[in-house]
Amino acid sequence: EYKWSDEKSMQDNNSSGFNYRFISGSKILSKHASGLAIDINPKQNPYIKNGIISPAGSVYDIDAEGTITSDSPIVVEFKKRGWTWGGDWKSLKDYQHFQKNLSVGKQD
C-alpha cells in the first residue's frame, strides 16, 4: 500500500520502525533502513525544519493526546536505553523520531 513511502505512511499517522529508505533529500540510508529508528504518531509529533512541517497539516500541540514532549515517559525510557530523541535536535525538530546510534564494532 505505501511502497516504502514515508510521506504516505505519515499522512495516515502510522507509527513505523523498519523502512528501507534514504534520508529525505539525500542518498544516505536512513537509520530506519537498518531498524535503528522508530517514528511514533507523526501527525501529533511532526518533523519541522525552517518552518516546513511534515506530514502536511500536522500541528505540534503539547496538550493534544499522543503528543511527545521532553518529559513524556517514552522519551525518558528511550533515553535510559541509549536512544536519542529528534525533539532534542537543534537544527530541526523531529518529534516523532527516536534512534539508536551504534559505533561500528561496538555492541550495546
MARBA-3410 file (N, C-alpha, C, O; in Angstrom, 1 decimal):
108
0.8,-1.2,0.0,0.0,0.0,0.0,0.9,1.3,0.0,0.6,2.2,-0.7 ~ 1.9,1.3,0.8,2.7,2.5,0.9,4.0,2.5,0.0,4.6,3.5,-0.3 ~ 4.4,1.3,-0.4,5.5,1.1,-1.3,6.8,1.8,-0.8,7.4,2.5,-1.5 ~ 7.0,1.7,0.5,8.2,2.3,1.2,8.1,3.8,1.3,9.1,4.4,1.6 ~ 7.0,4.4,1.0,6.8,5.9,1.0,6.6,6.3,2.5,5.6,6.1,3.0
7.6,7.0,3.0,7.5,7.5,4.3,6.4,8.6,4.4,5.6,8.6,5.4 ~ 6.3,9.4,3.4,5.3,10.5,3.4,3.9,9.9,3.4,3.0,10.4,4.1 ~ 3.6,8.9,2.6,2.3,8.3,2.6,1.9,7.7,3.9,0.8,7.8,4.4 ~ 2.9,7.0,4.5,2.7,6.4,5.8,2.4,7.4,6.9,1.6,7.2,7.7 ~ 3.2,8.5,6.8,3.0,9.6,7.8,1.6,10.2,7.7,1.0,10.5,8.7
1.2,10.4,6.5,-0.1,11.0,6.2,-1.3,10.2,6.9,-2.3,10.7,7.3 ~ -1.0,8.9,7.0,-2.0,8.0,7.7,-1.7,7.9,9.2,-2.4,7.1,9.9 ~ -0.8,8.7,9.7,-0.4,8.7,11.1,0.1,7.3,11.6,-0.1,7.0,12.7 ~ 0.8,6.6,10.7,1.3,5.3,11.1,2.6,5.5,11.9,3.5,6.2,11.5 ~ 2.7,4.8,13.0,4.0,4.7,13.7,4.8,3.6,13.0,4.2,2.6,12.5
6.1,3.8,12.8,6.8,2.9,12.0,8.2,2.7,12.5,8.8,3.6,13.1 ~ 8.8,1.6,12.2,10.2,1.3,12.6,11.0,1.0,11.3,11.5,2.0,10.7 ~ 11.1,-0.2,10.9,11.9,-0.6,9.8,11.2,-0.1,8.5,10.1,-0.3,8.3 ~ 12.0,0.7,7.7,11.6,1.2,6.4,12.8,1.4,5.6,13.6,2.3,5.8 ~ 13.1,0.6,4.6,14.3,0.7,3.8,14.2,1.9,2.9,13.6,1.8,1.8
14.7,3.0,3.3,14.6,4.2,2.6,15.8,5.1,2.9,16.6,4.9,3.8 ~ 16.0,6.2,2.1,17.0,7.2,2.2,16.5,8.3,3.1,15.3,8.5,3.3 ~ 17.5,9.0,3.8,17.1,10.2,4.5,16.6,11.2,3.4,17.1,11.3,2.3 ~ 15.5,11.8,3.7,14.8,12.7,2.8,15.8,13.7,2.2,16.6,14.4,2.9 ~ 15.8,13.8,0.8,16.7,14.7,0.1,18.1,14.2,0.0,19.0,15.1,-0.4
18.4,13.0,0.3,19.8,12.5,0.2,19.9,11.1,-0.4,18.9,10.5,-0.7 ~ 21.1,10.6,-0.5,21.4,9.3,-0.9,21.9,8.5,0.2,22.6,7.4,0.0 ~ 21.7,8.9,1.4,22.2,8.2,2.6,21.1,7.4,3.2,20.0,7.9,3.4 ~ 21.3,6.2,3.5,20.3,5.3,4.1,19.9,5.8,5.5,20.8,6.2,6.3 ~ 18.6,5.9,5.7,18.1,6.3,7.0,18.4,5.2,8.0,18.6,4.1,7.7
18.4,5.6,9.3,18.5,4.7,10.4,17.3,3.7,10.4,17.4,2.6,10.9 ~ 16.2,4.1,9.8,15.1,3.2,9.6,15.4,2.0,8.8,14.9,0.9,8.9 ~ 16.3,2.2,7.8,16.7,1.1,6.9,17.4,0.0,7.6,17.5,-1.1,7.0 ~ 18.0,0.2,8.7,18.6,-0.8,9.5,17.9,-1.2,10.8,18.5,-1.9,11.6 ~ 16.7,-0.6,11.0,16.0,-1.0,12.1,16.4,-0.2,13.4,16.1,-0.7,14.5
17.2,0.8,13.2,17.7,1.6,14.4,16.9,2.9,14.7,17.4,3.7,15.4 ~ 15.7,3.0,14.1,14.9,4.2,14.3,13.4,3.8,14.3,13.0,2.8,13.7 ~ 12.7,4.6,15.0,11.2,4.4,15.1,10.6,5.8,15.1,11.1,6.7,15.7 ~ 9.5,5.9,14.4,8.7,7.2,14.4,7.3,6.9,15.0,6.7,5.8,14.7 ~ 6.9,7.7,15.9,5.6,7.5,16.7,4.7,8.7,16.5,5.0,9.8,16.7
3.4,8.3,16.1,2.4,9.3,15.9,2.9,10.6,15.1,2.9,11.7,15.7 ~ 3.2,10.4,13.9,3.8,11.5,13.1,2.9,12.8,13.0,3.4,13.9,12.9 ~ 1.6,12.6,13.0,0.7,13.7,12.9,0.7,14.6,14.1,0.6,15.8,14.0 ~ 0.8,14.0,15.3,0.9,14.7,16.5,2.3,15.2,16.8,2.6,16.1,17.6 ~ 3.3,14.5,16.2,4.7,14.7,16.5,5.5,15.0,15.2,6.3,14.1,14.8
5.3,16.1,14.5,5.8,16.2,13.2,7.3,16.5,13.1,7.9,16.8,14.1 ~ 7.8,16.5,11.9,9.2,16.9,11.6,9.0,18.4,11.2,8.2,18.7,10.3 ~ 9.9,19.2,11.8,9.8,20.7,11.5,11.2,21.2,11.2,12.1,21.1,12.0 ~ 11.4,21.8,10.0,12.6,22.4,9.7,12.4,23.6,8.8,11.7,23.6,7.8 ~ 12.9,24.7,9.2,12.8,26.0,8.5,11.3,26.3,8.2,11.0,26.9,7.1
10.5,26.1,9.2,9.1,26.4,9.0,8.2,25.4,8.2,7.0,25.6,8.1 ~ 8.9,24.4,7.7,8.2,23.4,6.9,7.9,22.2,7.8,8.7,21.7,8.5 ~ 6.6,21.8,7.8,6.1,20.8,8.7,5.7,19.5,7.9,5.0,19.6,6.9 ~ 6.2,18.4,8.3,5.8,17.1,7.7,5.5,16.1,8.7,6.2,16.0,9.7 ~ 4.3,15.4,8.5,3.5,15.4,7.4,2.6,16.7,7.3,2.4,17.4,8.3
2.3,17.0,6.1,1.5,18.2,5.8,0.2,18.2,6.7,-0.4,17.2,6.8 ~ -0.1,19.4,7.2,-1.3,19.5,8.0,-1.2,19.2,9.5,-2.1,19.3,10.2 ~ 0.0,18.8,9.8,0.3,18.4,11.2,0.5,19.6,12.1,0.9,20.7,11.6 ~ 0.2,19.4,13.4,0.4,20.5,14.4,1.1,19.9,15.6,0.6,18.9,16.1 ~ 2.1,20.6,16.1,2.7,20.1,17.3,2.1,20.9,18.5,2.4,22.0,18.7
1.2,20.2,19.2,0.4,20.8,20.3,0.6,19.9,21.5,0.1,18.8,21.6 ~ 1.4,20.5,22.4,1.8,19.6,23.6,0.6,19.2,24.5,0.7,18.4,25.3 ~ -0.6,19.8,24.2,-1.8,19.5,25.0,-2.6,18.4,24.3,-3.6,17.9,24.9 ~ -2.2,18.1,23.1,-3.0,17.1,22.3,-2.6,15.6,22.7,-1.4,15.4,22.9 ~ -3.6,14.8,22.8,-3.3,13.4,23.1,-2.4,12.8,22.1,-2.6,13.0,20.9
-1.4,12.0,22.5,-0.4,11.4,21.6,0.8,12.2,21.3,1.7,11.7,20.7 ~ 0.8,13.4,21.8,2.0,14.3,21.6,3.1,13.9,22.5,2.9,13.7,23.7 ~ 4.3,13.9,22.0,5.5,13.5,22.8,6.2,14.8,23.2,6.5,15.6,22.3 ~ 6.6,14.9,24.4,7.3,16.1,24.9,8.6,15.5,25.7,8.7,14.3,25.9 ~ 9.5,16.4,26.0,10.7,16.0,26.7,10.5,15.3,28.0,11.4,14.5,28.4
9.4,15.5,28.6,9.2,14.8,29.9,8.2,13.6,29.8,7.8,13.0,30.8 ~ 7.9,13.3,28.5,7.0,12.1,28.3,7.7,10.8,28.8,8.9,10.7,28.5 ~ 7.0,9.9,29.4,7.6,8.6,29.8,8.4,7.9,28.6,9.4,7.3,28.9 ~ 7.8,8.0,27.4,8.5,7.3,26.3,9.9,7.9,26.0,10.8,7.2,25.7 ~ 10.0,9.2,26.2,11.3,9.9,26.0,12.3,9.4,27.1,13.4,9.1,26.8
11.8,9.5,28.3,12.6,9.1,29.4,13.1,7.7,29.3,14.3,7.4,29.5 ~ 12.2,6.8,28.9,12.6,5.3,28.8,13.6,5.1,27.6,14.5,4.3,27.7 ~ 13.3,5.7,26.5,14.2,5.5,25.3,15.6,6.0,25.7,16.6,5.4,25.4 ~ 15.7,7.2,26.3,17.0,7.8,26.7,17.7,6.9,27.7,18.9,6.8,27.6 ~ 17.0,6.3,28.6,17.6,5.4,29.5,18.3,4.2,28.8,19.3,3.7,29.3
17.8,3.9,27.7,18.4,2.8,26.9,19.3,3.2,25.8,19.7,2.4,24.9 ~ 19.8,4.5,25.8,20.8,5.0,24.9,20.3,5.5,23.6,21.1,5.6,22.7 ~ 19.0,5.7,23.5,18.4,6.2,22.2,18.4,7.8,22.3,18.4,8.3,23.4 ~ 18.4,8.4,21.1,18.2,9.8,21.1,16.8,10.2,20.6,16.2,9.4,19.8 ~ 16.3,11.3,20.9,15.0,11.8,20.5,15.2,13.0,19.6,15.9,13.9,19.9
14.5,13.0,18.5,14.6,14.1,17.5,14.0,15.4,18.0,14.3,16.5,17.4 ~ 13.3,15.4,19.1,12.8,16.6,19.7,13.9,17.4,20.4,13.7,18.6,20.7 ~ 15.0,16.8,20.7,16.2,17.4,21.3,17.1,18.1,20.3,18.0,18.8,20.6 ~ 16.9,17.8,19.0,17.9,18.3,18.0,17.8,19.8,17.9,16.7,20.3,18.1 ~ 18.9,20.4,17.5,18.9,21.9,17.4,18.5,22.4,16.0,17.8,23.4,16.0
19.1,21.8,15.0,18.9,22.4,13.6,17.5,22.1,13.1,17.0,22.8,12.1 ~ 16.8,21.2,13.6,15.4,20.8,13.2,14.8,20.1,14.4,15.5,19.7,15.3 ~ 13.5,19.9,14.3,12.8,19.1,15.3,12.1,17.9,14.6,11.4,18.1,13.6 ~ 12.3,16.7,15.1,11.7,15.5,14.6,11.0,14.8,15.8,11.5,13.8,16.3 ~ 9.9,15.4,16.2,9.3,15.0,17.5,8.9,13.5,17.5,8.8,12.9,18.6
8.6,13.0,16.3,8.2,11.6,16.2,9.3,10.6,16.3,9.1,9.4,16.5 ~ 10.5,11.0,16.2,11.7,10.2,15.9,12.6,9.8,17.1,13.0,10.7,17.9 ~ 12.9,8.5,17.2,13.8,8.0,18.2,14.8,7.2,17.4,14.4,6.5,16.4 ~ 16.1,7.3,17.7,17.1,6.5,17.0,18.2,6.0,18.0,18.5,6.6,19.0 ~ 18.8,4.9,17.6,19.9,4.3,18.4,21.1,4.5,17.5,21.2,4.1,16.4
22.1,5.1,18.1,23.4,5.3,17.4,24.4,4.3,17.9,24.7,4.2,19.1 ~ 24.8,3.5,17.0,25.8,2.5,17.3,27.1,2.7,16.6,27.1,3.1,15.4 ~ 28.2,2.5,17.3,29.5,2.7,16.6,29.9,1.3,16.0,29.5,0.3,16.5 ~ 30.6,1.4,14.9,31.0,0.1,14.2,31.8,-0.7,15.2,32.8,-0.1,15.7 ~ 31.5,-1.9,15.3,32.3,-2.8,16.2,31.9,-2.8,17.6,32.4,-3.6,18.4
31.0,-1.8,18.0,30.6,-1.7,19.4,29.2,-2.4,19.6,28.3,-2.2,18.7 ~ 29.1,-3.1,20.6,27.8,-3.8,20.9,27.2,-3.2,22.1,27.9,-3.0,23.1 ~ 25.9,-2.9,22.1,25.2,-2.4,23.3,24.4,-3.5,23.9,23.7,-3.3,24.9
END
